[in-house]
Amino acid sequence: MQGDAILTRASRRSLSWAAAAVLGAAALGGCVVAPVGPAYSSGYYDEGVVTADVAPPAPYVETVPVAPYLGAIWIGGFWDWSGGRHVWRPGHYERPRPGFSYRQPGWTHGADGRWMLHRGGWDHGRR
């Protein structure tokens, strides 16, 4: 009988910890860590264009997996600029957006010697 009471207290304590963990995870799930301003150590942002003093590495050769559903659109990976360095963003599938076309991000080398990343994205009405 006394063993059942101890088990019950232990079960209640475990449930309390589990509930606290779930609530804590839910509260932190909405947290976002993002840079405060537009300036970065060796690059800056200007209306969707990222400028960096460092050339992007050669792109990875990605193997395009089988589409997860009919009509899925493959979005190829690219070198992004984040935290003052190049970061590879792998390719992924997205759902088509009627009336939109996708523009792949791309780097260009400017006359001033800097590199510019033109952000990709979905454009309305472009083909």
Buried (B, 14 or more C-beta within 10 A) or exposed (E): EEEEEEEEEEEEEEEEEEEEEEEEEEEEEEEEEEEEEEEBEEBBBEEEEBBBEEEBEEEEEEEEEEEEEEEBBBBBBBBBBEEBBBEBBEBBBEEEEEEBEBEEBEBEEEEEEBBBBBBBEBEEEEE
